Amino acid sequence: MNTSKQERPHADIFTAIDAQIEAEIQSLIELRHVLHEHPELSRAEHETTSRIERALADEAVVTRRGPGGVGLIVDSGPSTGPRICVRADIDALALTESTDEPFASRRPGLMHACGHDVHTAVVLGVTKALSRLAPELPLRFLFQHAEEATPGGALDLVAAGAMTDVRAILTLHCDPSRDVGRVGLQSGPLTAAADVFEVTLKGTGGHGARPHETQDLVLCATQAIAALYHAFDRGIDARLPLSISVGVLRAGLTSPNVIPSEVYFAGTVRTPDAQARAQVPFIIERVLGGLGQMWGISHSLDFRRGAPPVHNAPYVVAALTDAVADVLGFEAIDPPSLPSMGGEDFAWYLPHAPGALLRIGTGKGSPLHSATFRADDRAIGLSSKILARAAIILALAPEALIDAARPPER
């Protein structure tokens, strides 16, 4: 699909798109700042959804809310016909921001630490530009809630019909390991599956002066966590990537001299390999059961499957490659890298249509999901121009080419 920039197919529409996005860029940045100041958790994004609706009130689009009144499905162009879809996620994280940004979160304990405010502004720019400049093309735009939840909001929107008649789907993600003007883009495996486990241990508690009369569940929990970390080193083929991490550990209340009778911990297990993923819950249960017998305590395990890995479809990647080359030049595309161990519920759309995720540089700095994460506003306009071009390229492509990239029936 790649063509030289001098040929520039669709040059007139691309020029018009650039002018439209430049005219809107300040309002897009301002909206991003407002969203950043007012973050909302997964499945509670009511204000965010309303703000997006108001931003689209004067556009020639049809909108409907997702299940629970959060998230938005937006259609432009003809009411029938196969559509190209562009998706953003809109939820925030339970994290207290520690930046000095003038638009830092005003809500203690909540932060847009994964860049979803940027994603929303980018896709809003694409929606406005294409609904005005390409009204003859059937297009769909998703402002998806609850990407950070397990199960994610993508499943809610799929159930609500968001992928009906969709030919191909595009999305983006902020990447703080890249400078603005650099992108990560490749075909094939891109992310890992991310599954969640929650464990509760129960036993005899008591006085801190007499641990021998208790089962010391804090000690049991720390040993269980260490055992789980080691179990996967030997229980899974060493050639397969797998990562386990515990992010929550709760024990006791406020008294340092009370050994609790219940301890809770939770974490994630991530792997891009289906064989390794299938073994995970059995390994966790085996470790907990064996240690429980040794200590004489009981346990409960709640294991939840998260999103599967994202696999970028080559033809959709080719469209994005042409779009990036037209906006930034081919040299802006970084070489392929190993799949990320991060999870992304964009994967739930891909059984229904071929798609691809573009990693967009937002300035090198603190990582995603950290209290000091920042994203450079300059990435918004560039990303909108890239995604708008890719949507046009795919919408005007012969249907047979996209159908050839469609996932096989399961």
C-alpha positions as CSV (number, residue, x, y, z in Angstrom):
1,M,0.0,0.0,0.0
2,N,2.9,2.4,0.7
3,T,3.3,5.2,-1.7
4,S,5.7,8.1,-2.0
5,K,4.7,11.3,-0.3
6,Q,5.0,13.1,-3.6
7,E,2.1,11.1,-5.1
8,R,-0.1,11.9,-2.2
9,P,-3.4,10.1,-3.0
10,H,-6.4,11.9,-1.5
11,A,-4.2,15.0,-1.2
12,D,-7.1,17.5,-1.3
13,I,-9.0,15.8,1.5
14,F,-5.9,15.5,3.6
15,T,-5.1,19.2,3.2
16,A,-8.6,20.0,4.2
17,I,-8.4,17.7,7.2
18,D,-5.2,19.4,8.3
19,A,-6.8,22.9,8.1
20,Q,-9.9,21.7,10.0
21,I,-7.9,20.1,12.8
22,E,-5.6,23.2,13.1
23,A,-8.7,25.4,13.4
24,E,-10.0,23.2,16.2
25,I,-6.7,22.4,18.0
26,Q,-7.0,25.0,20.7
27,S,-10.5,23.8,21.7
28,L,-9.3,20.2,21.6
29,I,-6.4,21.0,23.9
30,E,-8.8,22.9,26.2
31,L,-11.2,19.9,26.4
32,R,-8.2,17.6,27.2
33,H,-7.3,19.9,30.1
34,V,-10.9,20.0,31.4
35,L,-11.0,16.2,31.2
36,H,-7.7,15.9,33.0
37,E,-8.9,18.2,35.8
38,H,-12.1,16.1,36.2
39,P,-11.1,12.4,35.9
40,E,-13.7,9.7,36.4
41,L,-13.3,6.0,37.2
42,S,-14.4,3.1,35.0
43,R,-18.2,2.9,34.5
44,A,-18.6,6.2,36.3
45,E,-17.7,8.5,33.4
46,H,-21.0,10.4,33.3
47,E,-19.6,13.9,33.2
48,T,-17.0,12.9,30.7
49,T,-19.6,11.4,28.4
50,S,-21.7,14.5,28.7
51,R,-18.8,16.7,27.8
52,I,-18.1,14.7,24.7
53,E,-21.8,14.9,23.7
54,R,-21.8,18.7,24.2
55,A,-18.6,19.0,22.0
56,L,-20.4,17.2,19.2
57,A,-23.8,18.9,19.6
58,D,-23.4,21.0,16.4
59,E,-22.0,18.2,14.3
60,A,-23.8,16.1,11.7
61,V,-23.6,12.9,13.7
62,V,-25.9,10.5,15.5
63,T,-24.9,9.6,19.0
64,R,-26.1,7.1,21.5
65,R,-24.8,6.3,25.0
66,G,-23.3,2.9,26.0
67,P,-24.8,0.6,28.6
68,G,-25.2,2.3,32.0
69,G,-25.3,5.7,30.4
70,V,-21.5,5.9,30.0
71,G,-19.4,5.8,26.8
72,L,-20.6,7.0,23.4
73,I,-21.2,5.5,20.0
74,V,-21.1,8.1,17.3
75,D,-22.0,7.6,13.6
76,S,-21.5,9.9,10.7
77,G,-22.3,9.6,7.0
78,P,-24.9,7.3,5.5
79,S,-27.0,5.3,8.0
80,T,-26.2,2.0,6.3
81,G,-23.1,0.4,4.8
82,P,-19.8,-1.0,6.1
83,R,-18.1,1.5,8.4
84,I,-14.5,2.3,9.4
85,C,-14.4,2.8,13.2
86,V,-12.0,4.9,15.3
87,R,-12.0,4.3,19.1
88,A,-10.8,6.3,22.1
89,D,-11.0,5.3,25.8
90,I,-12.2,7.8,28.4
91,D,-11.7,6.5,32.0
92,A,-9.1,7.5,34.6
93,L,-7.2,5.7,37.4
94,A,-7.4,5.6,41.2
95,L,-4.2,7.6,41.7
96,T,-3.3,11.0,43.2
97,E,-1.5,13.2,40.8
98,S,1.9,14.6,41.7
99,T,2.6,17.0,38.8
100,D,2.7,20.8,38.8
101,E,0.6,21.0,35.6
102,P,-1.8,24.0,35.7
103,F,-4.6,21.6,34.7
104,A,-3.7,18.9,37.2
105,S,-6.5,16.7,38.6
106,R,-8.8,18.5,41.0
107,R,-10.0,15.2,42.4
108,P,-7.8,13.7,45.0
109,G,-7.2,10.0,44.4
110,L,-8.2,10.2,40.7
111,M,-5.9,10.9,37.7
112,H,-5.7,10.5,34.0
113,A,-2.4,8.6,34.3
114,C,-2.8,6.6,31.1
115,G,-3.5,9.4,28.7
116,H,-7.2,8.7,28.0
117,D,-7.9,12.4,28.2
118,V,-5.5,12.8,25.2
119,H,-7.0,9.8,23.4
120,T,-10.5,11.4,23.8
121,A,-9.3,14.8,22.4
122,V,-7.6,13.1,19.5
123,V,-10.6,11.1,18.4
124,L,-12.9,14.1,19.0
125,G,-10.8,16.0,16.5
126,V,-11.0,13.1,14.0
127,T,-14.8,13.0,14.5
128,K,-15.3,16.7,13.8
129,A,-13.0,16.7,10.8
130,L,-14.4,13.7,9.1
131,S,-18.1,14.3,9.8
132,R,-17.7,17.7,8.2
133,L,-15.3,16.9,5.3
134,A,-16.4,13.3,4.4
135,P,-20.1,13.2,5.0
136,E,-20.5,10.6,2.2
137,L,-18.4,8.0,4.1
138,P,-20.0,5.7,6.7
139,L,-17.9,6.1,9.8
140,R,-18.2,5.3,13.5
141,F,-16.4,6.7,16.5
142,L,-16.3,5.1,19.9
143,F,-15.6,6.9,23.1
144,Q,-15.3,3.8,25.3
145,H,-15.7,3.7,29.0
146,A,-14.0,1.3,31.5
147,E,-10.9,0.4,29.6
148,E,-9.1,0.1,32.9
149,A,-11.7,-2.4,34.3
150,T,-11.8,-6.2,34.1
151,P,-13.9,-7.0,32.2
152,G,-13.5,-3.9,30.1
153,G,-16.0,-1.5,28.6
154,A,-15.1,-2.8,25.1
155,L,-17.3,-5.8,25.8
156,D,-20.2,-3.6,26.8
157,L,-20.0,-1.6,23.5
158,V,-19.7,-4.8,21.4
159,A,-22.8,-6.1,23.1
160,A,-24.5,-2.8,22.3
161,G,-23.8,-3.3,18.6
162,A,-20.8,-1.0,18.3
163,M,-19.1,-3.4,15.9
164,T,-22.1,-4.1,13.7
165,D,-21.2,-3.4,10.0
166,V,-17.6,-2.3,11.0
167,R,-15.0,-3.2,8.3
168,A,-11.9,-2.1,10.2
169,I,-11.1,-0.3,13.5
170,L,-8.3,2.0,14.6
171,T,-7.1,3.3,17.9
172,L,-4.1,4.9,19.6
173,H,-2.2,4.9,22.8
174,C,0.1,7.5,24.5
175,D,3.7,6.4,24.7
176,P,5.9,8.3,27.2
177,S,9.0,6.4,26.0
178,R,8.9,8.3,22.7
179,D,9.4,11.9,21.8
180,V,6.5,13.9,20.2
181,G,6.7,13.2,16.5
182,R,7.7,9.5,16.9
183,V,5.4,6.6,16.7
184,G,5.4,2.8,17.3
185,L,3.7,0.8,14.7
186,Q,4.0,-2.9,13.7
187,S,2.0,-5.8,12.5
188,G,1.3,-8.9,14.6
189,P,1.4,-9.3,18.4
190,L,1.4,-6.0,20.2
191,T,0.2,-6.5,23.8
192,A,-0.2,-9.3,26.3
193,A,-3.3,-10.8,27.8
194,A,-3.9,-9.4,31.3
195,D,-5.7,-11.5,33.8
196,V,-6.6,-10.6,37.4
197,F,-6.4,-12.7,40.5
198,E,-7.7,-11.9,44.0
199,V,-6.7,-14.1,47.0
200,T,-8.1,-14.1,50.6
201,L,-6.4,-16.1,53.3
202,K,-8.2,-16.9,56.6
203,G,-6.9,-18.4,59.8
204,T,-6.4,-17.7,63.5
205,G,-5.3,-14.2,64.5
206,G,-4.3,-13.0,67.9
207,H,-1.9,-10.9,70.0
208,G,1.4,-9.7,68.5
209,A,3.1,-10.9,71.7
210,R,2.0,-14.5,71.1
211,P,2.4,-15.3,67.4
212,H,2.8,-18.9,68.3
213,E,-0.9,-19.0,69.2
214,T,-1.8,-17.7,65.7
215,Q,-1.3,-18.7,62.1
216,D,0.3,-15.2,61.3
217,L,-1.5,-14.6,58.1
218,V,0.8,-11.6,57.2
219,L,3.7,-14.0,57.1
220,C,1.7,-16.5,55.2
221,A,0.7,-13.9,52.6
222,T,4.2,-12.6,52.0
223,Q,5.4,-16.2,51.6
224,A,2.5,-17.0,49.3
225,I,3.3,-14.0,47.1
226,A,7.0,-14.9,46.9
227,A,6.1,-18.5,46.1
228,L,3.8,-17.4,43.3
229,Y,6.5,-15.3,41.8
230,H,8.9,-18.2,41.8
231,A,6.3,-20.8,40.7
232,F,5.9,-19.3,37.2
233,D,9.7,-19.3,36.7
234,R,9.6,-23.1,36.9
235,G,6.0,-23.9,36.0
236,I,5.9,-22.2,32.6
237,D,8.2,-22.9,29.6
238,A,11.2,-20.5,30.1
239,R,11.0,-19.4,26.4
240,L,7.5,-17.9,26.9
241,P,7.2,-14.4,28.3
242,L,5.1,-14.1,31.5
243,S,4.9,-11.4,34.2
244,I,3.1,-11.6,37.6
245,S,2.8,-8.7,39.9
246,V,0.8,-8.0,43.1
247,G,-0.5,-4.5,43.4
248,V,-2.8,-4.7,46.5
249,L,-2.0,-6.2,49.9
250,R,-4.4,-5.6,52.8
251,A,-4.0,-6.9,56.4
252,G,-5.3,-5.7,59.7
253,L,-6.7,-2.3,60.6
254,T,-4.8,0.2,62.7
255,S,-3.4,-1.8,65.7
256,P,0.2,-2.8,65.3
257,N,-0.1,-5.4,68.1
258,V,-2.9,-7.4,66.5
259,I,-2.1,-10.3,64.1
260,P,-5.1,-10.3,61.7
261,S,-7.2,-13.4,61.0
262,E,-7.7,-12.4,57.3
263,V,-5.4,-11.1,54.6
264,Y,-6.2,-10.1,51.0
265,F,-3.9,-9.6,48.1
266,A,-4.5,-9.1,44.4
267,G,-2.5,-8.7,41.2
268,T,-2.2,-9.5,37.5
269,V,-0.6,-12.1,35.4
270,R,0.3,-11.1,31.8
271,T,1.5,-13.1,28.8
272,P,1.1,-12.9,25.0
273,D,1.1,-16.7,24.8
274,A,-2.2,-18.7,24.9
275,Q,-0.6,-21.9,26.1
276,A,1.1,-20.2,29.1
277,R,-2.1,-18.2,29.8
278,A,-4.2,-21.4,30.1
279,Q,-1.9,-22.8,32.8
280,V,-2.0,-19.7,35.1
281,P,-5.0,-20.3,37.3
282,F,-4.0,-23.9,37.9
283,I,-0.5,-22.9,39.0
284,I,-1.9,-20.3,41.4
285,E,-4.4,-22.7,42.9
286,R,-1.7,-25.4,43.3
287,V,0.6,-23.0,45.1
288,L,-2.1,-21.7,47.5
289,G,-3.4,-25.1,48.2
290,G,0.0,-26.5,49.0
291,L,0.9,-23.7,51.3
292,G,-2.5,-23.7,52.9
293,Q,-2.1,-27.3,53.9
294,M,1.3,-26.6,55.3
295,W,0.1,-23.7,57.4
296,G,-3.4,-25.0,58.2
297,I,-5.2,-22.0,56.8
298,S,-8.0,-21.6,54.2
299,H,-7.9,-19.6,51.0
300,S,-10.2,-18.4,48.3
301,L,-9.1,-17.5,44.7
302,D,-11.1,-15.3,42.3
303,F,-9.4,-15.5,38.9
304,R,-10.8,-13.3,36.1
305,R,-9.9,-13.4,32.5
306,G,-9.0,-9.9,31.1
307,A,-8.6,-8.9,27.5
308,P,-6.7,-11.2,25.1
309,P,-3.6,-9.9,23.3
310,V,-3.9,-7.2,20.6
311,H,-2.8,-8.4,17.2
312,N,-2.4,-5.6,14.6
313,A,-3.7,-6.5,11.2
314,P,-1.1,-6.0,8.5
315,Y,-3.5,-4.2,6.0
316,V,-4.7,-1.8,8.7
317,V,-1.1,-1.2,9.8
318,A,-0.3,-0.4,6.1
319,A,-3.0,2.3,6.1
320,L,-1.6,3.8,9.3
321,T,1.9,3.6,7.9
322,D,0.8,5.7,4.9
323,A,-0.9,8.1,7.2
324,V,2.1,8.5,9.5
325,A,4.4,9.0,6.5
326,D,2.2,11.7,5.1
327,V,2.1,13.6,8.4
328,L,5.5,12.9,9.9
329,G,7.6,11.0,7.3
330,F,8.5,7.4,7.2
331,E,11.5,8.1,9.4
332,A,9.1,8.9,12.3
333,I,8.2,5.2,12.6
334,D,10.4,3.3,15.1
335,P,11.5,-0.2,14.3
336,P,9.4,-3.1,15.6
337,S,9.9,-4.1,19.2
338,L,8.9,-6.9,21.5
339,P,5.2,-7.0,22.4
340,S,4.3,-5.0,25.4
341,M,3.2,-6.8,28.6
342,G,0.5,-4.2,29.1
343,G,-3.1,-5.3,28.6
344,E,-5.5,-3.4,26.3
345,D,-9.2,-4.2,25.9
346,F,-9.1,-2.9,22.3
347,A,-8.4,-6.6,21.7
348,W,-12.1,-7.4,22.2
349,Y,-13.1,-5.6,19.0
350,L,-10.6,-7.6,16.9
351,P,-12.6,-10.8,16.5
352,H,-15.2,-8.7,14.8
353,A,-13.0,-6.7,12.4
354,P,-9.4,-6.3,11.6
355,G,-7.7,-3.4,13.5
356,A,-4.6,-1.8,14.7
357,L,-3.3,0.2,17.6
358,L,-0.8,3.1,17.0
359,R,1.6,4.1,19.8
360,I,2.0,7.9,19.7
361,G,5.0,9.6,21.3
362,T,3.8,12.1,24.0
363,G,7.3,13.2,25.2
364,K,9.8,11.1,27.2
365,G,9.1,11.1,30.9
366,S,7.4,9.2,33.7
367,P,5.7,6.0,32.7
368,L,2.1,5.3,32.3
369,H,0.1,4.7,35.5
370,S,2.5,6.8,37.6
371,A,1.5,9.9,39.6
372,T,4.0,12.0,37.6
373,F,2.9,11.0,34.1
374,R,2.6,13.9,31.7
375,A,1.6,14.1,28.0
376,D,2.6,16.8,25.6
377,D,-0.4,18.6,24.0
378,R,1.4,18.8,20.7
379,A,0.7,15.1,20.2
380,I,-3.0,15.8,19.9
381,G,-3.1,17.5,16.5
382,L,-0.5,15.1,15.0
383,S,-2.5,12.1,16.2
384,S,-5.8,13.5,14.9
385,K,-4.3,14.1,11.5
386,I,-2.8,10.5,11.3
387,L,-6.0,8.7,12.4
388,A,-8.2,10.8,10.1
389,R,-6.0,10.0,7.1
390,A,-5.9,6.3,8.0
391,A,-9.7,6.2,8.3
392,I,-10.0,7.8,4.8
393,I,-7.5,5.4,3.3
394,L,-9.4,2.4,4.7
395,A,-12.9,3.8,3.8
396,L,-11.9,4.3,0.2
397,A,-10.0,1.0,-0.1
398,P,-11.6,-1.9,-2.1
399,E,-13.7,-3.9,0.3
400,A,-12.0,-7.2,-0.7
401,L,-8.7,-6.0,0.6
402,I,-10.0,-5.4,4.1
403,D,-12.1,-8.5,4.0
404,A,-8.9,-10.5,3.4
405,A,-7.6,-9.1,6.7
406,R,-10.7,-10.1,8.6
407,P,-10.1,-12.5,11.5
408,P,-11.1,-16.1,10.8
409,E,-14.4,-17.4,12.2
410,R,-14.2,-19.1,15.5
